[in-house]
């Protein structure tokens, strides 16, 4: 009966809590191995208009093209 944990024994409970806290702390410190980079937006809508990155025309709808937001006329589809 020496191998059986006594629920009334505070020493065992403290040891179990410390073991559990240590295990959770290790997992929380490591980033997930399958982490995904956030998606980059490919479209921008500006109700007041914004300048096209290629021609400078002020438009409300722009699409990403080579890192810039461009109007429909400058976008290579």
Buried (B, 14 or more C-beta within 10 A) or exposed (E): EEEEEEEEEEEEEEEEEEEEEEEEEEEEEEEEEEEEEEEEEEEBEEEEEBBBBBEEBEBEBBBBBEEEBBBEEBBEE
